Amino acid sequence: LAENFKGKRCIIYTFNSQIVGTLKDIGESGILVEEKDNLQIVNPDYIVRIREYPKNKKGKDKNVILD
């Protein structure tokens, strides 16, 4: 299911944090996420939710996200 978000800017919710970045690659043992200047690998066993970063009416990223 995570393949649907590949190449998109997303919010990844884990048990104790949130990661905002672009999903670059998805494998069985990890998901590669590119944040501003760094890469991070997230274990898919600890991911609770993946959500595409919300956009406003003009198609730009929202500044405030309320969950």
Secondary structure, DSSP 8 states (H G I E B T S, - for coil): -GGGGTTSEEEEEESS-EEEEEEEEE-SS-EEEE-SS-EEEE-GGGEEEEEE--B-TTSSB-S----
